[in-house]
């Protein structure tokens, strides 16, 4: 195998390995995934420099949790950190947050997502152990460890479905708003409720272009590790003339990782965030493997370099957002990965 992905679906008892011989296929547009089969690794902004990667399933194996240690023999792409930027300091985050906050009155944008990263040094790691720990610690998450020459090596434990199917029934979710988990949760703030509503309305409108029977739940609180989020579920069937690649192209990136209006927010983020998101806030998962598709937004993740881990996290910014709360929220989200390596 020259590239691989190993993943565990939420609450599943087994893990699945997808391995490819040779360099994986790469695409610049999501629509090009139509009719394809394999494991998808998509960045926040697909293009020639950061392609959509499709691992061909030359090897597919099932592992129990007790057998996962065998993946230490897989071909990890290790690399020295060559990215042309350093993580933003607290002072730099202040400047970037202020720039984002001013955009609401200057541009008419309704919501933005501001992301940041943090580097943690290390002197060698057993990557399979990290995957095993993530599976054990986050049973409700989609956990994946993948490595390919185009993207390097990443570990993800995400709570957010982008698109999955069961037979002809499809499912997605609007997941936004964040609070620390506790036994006595306070009421959701107006900011969190509004942020989640933006995402839900966008997804509902998007799905209406491809389905005649979209059913949505009421928003409810769902737990993800030591955090809770507001969530709305959507189930639907696709019209016969609709291709999955077209739906993905419209859905991604959702306002949960980008903002509204989508095109304006995306352009603003690319020009002002001072961060190369790379494959953070993209998506990954099996596509048409044994007739199953389960694609998840790449949150709660880190990139693994020879000499460091790079952790990523982001938060939704609205006009009423407060800088200190947003910084603390991203710190809390990074704990999902940080707790595995401390």
C-alpha positions in Angstrom: 0.0 0.0 0.0 1.2 3.5 -0.8 -1.7 5.4 0.9 -4.3 4.5 3.4 -7.2 5.5 5.6 -8.5 3.7 8.6 -11.8 4.8 10.0 -14.4 3.9 12.7 -18.0 5.1 12.2 -19.8 6.5 15.2 -20.7 3.8 17.8 -19.3 1.0 15.5 -17.5 -2.0 17.0 -15.1 -2.4 14.1 -12.7 -0.3 12.1 -12.2 -0.4 8.4 -8.9 0.0 6.5 -8.9 1.3 2.9 -5.5 1.0 1.2 -4.3 1.9 -2.3 -1.3 0.8 -4.3 0.2 3.8 -6.1 -0.5 7.5 -5.9 -4.2 8.3 -5.2 -6.3 10.0 -7.8 -6.7 13.8 -7.3 -9.5 16.2 -8.4 -9.9 19.9 -8.4 -13.8 19.9 -8.3 -16.3 18.0 -6.1 -18.5 17.3 -9.1 -15.8 15.1 -10.4 -16.5 12.6 -7.6 -19.7 11.5 -9.4 -19.7 7.8 -10.0 -16.4 7.3 -8.1 -15.7 4.8 -5.3 -13.2 4.9 -2.5 -12.2 7.0 0.5 -12.5 10.8 0.0 -10.2 13.4 1.5 -11.4 16.9 0.6 -9.8 20.2 1.7 -11.6 23.4 2.8 -10.9 25.0 -0.6 -10.4 22.4 -3.3 -8.0 23.2 -6.2 -4.9 22.2 -7.9 -2.7 23.1 -4.9 -5.0 21.3 -2.4 -6.8 18.6 -4.4 -9.6 16.3 -3.5 -8.0 12.9 -2.9 -9.7 9.6 -3.6 -8.1 6.5 -2.2 -8.9 3.5 -4.5 -10.0 0.5 -2.4 -7.3 -1.9 -3.5 -7.2 -3.3 0.0 -10.2 -3.3 2.4 -10.0 -4.9 5.8 -12.0 -5.0 8.9 -10.3 -4.7 12.3 -11.7 -5.1 15.8 -10.6 -2.5 18.4 -8.1 -5.1 19.8 -6.4 -5.5 16.4 -5.9 -1.9 15.6 -2.3 -1.9 16.8 -1.4 -3.7 13.5 -1.7 -0.4 11.7 1.6 0.8 13.1 3.1 -1.0 10.0 1.2 1.2 7.5 3.1 3.6 5.2 2.8 6.9 7.0 3.8 10.0 5.1 6.0 11.8 7.6 7.3 15.2 6.8 9.0 18.2 8.4 6.7 21.2 8.9 7.2 23.2 5.7 4.1 25.3 5.9 4.8 29.0 5.2 3.2 30.3 8.4 3.3 30.1 12.1 0.2 29.7 14.3 -1.3 33.1 15.4 -0.3 34.3 18.8 -3.0 35.6 21.2 -2.1 39.1 20.2 -2.4 38.3 16.5 -5.7 36.6 17.1 -6.9 39.8 18.5 -6.1 41.7 15.3 -7.7 39.0 13.1 -10.8 38.8 15.2 -11.2 42.6 15.0 -10.8 42.4 11.2 -13.5 39.8 11.1 -15.8 41.7 13.4 -15.6 44.9 11.4 -16.6 42.9 8.3 -20.2 42.7 9.4 -20.9 46.4 9.1 -18.5 46.9 6.2 -19.6 44.1 3.9 -23.1 42.9 5.0 -21.8 39.4 5.8 -24.0 37.8 8.4 -21.7 35.1 9.8 -18.0 34.2 9.6 -16.0 31.3 10.9 -12.6 32.2 12.3 -10.2 29.3 12.6 -6.7 29.1 14.1 -4.1 26.4 14.8 -1.6 25.5 17.5 1.7 23.5 17.2 2.7 20.9 19.8 6.3 19.5 19.5 7.0 15.8 19.8 10.0 13.5 19.4 8.3 10.5 17.8 4.9 8.9 18.1 3.0 5.6 17.6 0.3 6.9 15.4 -1.8 3.8 15.8 -2.0 4.4 19.5 -3.5 7.8 18.8 -6.2 6.4 16.6 -7.0 3.7 19.2 -7.3 6.3 22.0 -9.5 8.5 19.9 -11.8 5.6 19.1 -12.0 4.7 22.8 -12.5 8.3 24.1 -14.9 9.5 21.4 -17.4 6.6 20.7 -19.9 9.1 19.2 -17.5 10.5 16.7 -16.3 9.5 13.2 -12.6 8.7 13.8 -10.2 8.4 11.0 -6.4 8.4 10.5 -5.3 8.8 6.9 -2.0 9.3 5.1 -1.3 10.1 1.4 1.5 11.9 -0.5 -0.7 14.8 -1.4 -2.0 15.6 2.1 0.4 14.1 4.6 -0.9 12.4 7.8 -4.0 13.5 9.7 -6.1 12.3 12.7 -9.7 13.3 13.0 -12.5 12.7 15.6 -15.4 14.7 14.3 -19.1 14.8 15.4 -20.4 16.4 12.2 -22.0 14.5 9.3 -21.8 16.2 5.9 -23.6 13.5 3.9 -24.4 9.9 4.5 -26.9 7.4 3.2 -28.8 4.2 4.2 -30.3 2.6 1.1 -32.0 5.5 -0.7 -32.4 7.6 2.4 -29.8 10.4 2.9 -28.9 12.3 6.0 -27.1 15.4 7.0 -27.1 17.8 9.9 -26.7 21.4 11.0 -24.3 21.4 13.9 -23.4 24.8 15.4 -23.2 26.5 18.8 -20.9 25.3 21.5 -20.8 25.0 25.3 -18.8 22.9 27.7 -20.6 19.8 28.8 -21.9 19.7 32.4 -24.6 17.8 34.3 -26.6 21.1 34.6 -26.3 22.8 31.3 -27.4 26.5 31.1 -29.8 27.6 28.4 -28.4 28.3 25.0 -27.4 31.9 24.4 -29.2 34.0 21.6 -25.8 34.0 19.8 -25.6 30.2 19.7 -29.3 29.8 18.7 -28.9 32.3 15.9 -25.7 30.7 14.7 -27.2 27.3 14.5 -30.3 28.6 12.8 -28.2 30.2 10.0 -26.7 26.8 9.3 -30.0 24.9 9.4 -31.7 27.4 7.1 -28.9 27.2 4.6 -28.9 23.4 4.6 -32.7 23.3 4.2 -32.6 25.6 1.3 -29.7 23.7 -0.3 -31.5 20.3 0.0 -34.7 21.7 -1.5 -32.9 22.0 -4.8 -32.3 18.2 -4.9 -35.1 16.6 -3.0 -38.9 16.8 -2.7 -39.2 15.2 0.8 -36.8 16.9 3.1 -37.7 16.2 6.8 -35.9 18.2 9.5 -35.9 17.7 13.3 -36.2 20.4 15.9 -32.9 21.7 17.2 -31.6 19.7 20.1 -28.5 19.5 22.3 -26.0 16.8 21.4 -22.8 15.9 23.2 -19.3 15.6 21.5 -16.7 14.7 24.1 -16.5 17.4 26.7 -18.6 19.8 24.6 -22.2 20.1 23.5 -23.6 21.6 20.3 -27.0 22.5 18.9 -28.0 20.0 16.2 -30.8 19.7 13.6 -31.1 16.5 11.6 -32.2 16.3 7.9 -33.4 13.2 6.1 -34.3 13.1 2.4 -34.2 11.2 -0.9 -32.5 12.5 -3.9 -34.3 13.1 -7.2 -33.3 10.5 -9.8 -31.4 13.0 -12.0 -29.3 14.3 -9.1 -25.6 13.3 -8.7 -23.9 13.2 -5.2 -21.0 15.3 -6.5 -23.4 18.1 -7.3 -24.9 18.0 -3.8 -21.5 18.0 -2.2 -20.4 21.0 -4.3 -23.4 23.0 -3.1 -23.3 21.9 0.6 -19.5 22.3 1.1 -18.4 24.3 2.9 -21.5 24.8 5.0 -22.0 27.9 7.2 -20.8 25.8 10.2 -17.2 26.1 8.9 -17.5 29.1 6.5 -20.3 31.7 6.9 -23.1 33.5 5.1 -23.5 34.5 2.4 -21.4 31.5 1.4 -19.4 33.0 -1.5 -18.7 36.3 0.3 -17.8 34.7 3.5 -15.5 32.2 1.8 -13.7 34.9 -0.1 -13.3 37.0 3.1 -11.8 34.0 5.0 -9.3 33.2 2.3 -8.1 36.8 2.2 -8.2 37.6 5.9 -7.8 34.6 8.1 -4.0 34.3 7.9 -4.3 30.5 8.1 -3.8 27.8 5.6 -6.7 25.5 6.6 -5.5 22.8 4.3 -7.7 19.7 5.0 -9.1 21.1 8.2 -12.8 21.9 7.8 -12.9 19.9 4.6 -14.5 16.5 4.7 -13.5 12.8 4.6 -15.0 9.4 4.6 -16.1 6.4 2.4 -17.9 7.1 -0.8 -19.9 4.2 -2.4 -18.0 1.5 -0.5 -20.2 -1.5 -0.4 -23.0 0.9 -1.5 -22.4 3.0 1.6 -21.5 6.6 1.8 -20.5 8.3 5.1 -18.8 11.7 4.7 -18.0 13.8 7.8 -16.7 17.4 8.2 -13.1 17.3 9.2 -13.2 18.9 12.6 -11.4 18.1 15.9 -8.4 17.2 13.9 -4.6 17.5 13.7 -1.9 17.1 11.1 1.0 15.0 12.2 4.5 16.1 11.2 7.9 14.6 11.9 8.5 17.1 14.7 5.1 18.4 15.8 1.4 18.1 15.8 -0.7 20.9 14.3 -4.1 21.2 15.9 -6.9 23.1 14.3 -10.2 24.7 15.6 -12.6 27.4 14.6 -15.7 29.2 15.9 -18.6 31.0 14.4 -18.4 34.8 14.6 -21.6 37.0 14.7 -21.9 40.7 15.4 -22.6 40.0 19.1 -19.5 37.6 19.4 -17.0 38.4 22.1 -13.3 37.8 21.4 -12.3 36.1 24.7 -15.2 33.7 24.5 -14.3 32.8 20.9 -10.7 32.2 21.8 -11.7 30.0 24.7 -14.1 28.1 22.5 -11.3 27.2 20.0 -9.1 26.2 23.0 -11.8 23.9 24.2 -12.2 22.3 20.8 -8.5 21.7 20.6 -8.7 19.7 23.8 -10.2 16.8 21.8 -6.8 16.2 20.2 -4.6 17.7 22.9 -5.9 15.2 25.5 -4.7 12.3 23.3 -1.1 13.6 23.1 -0.5 15.1 26.6 
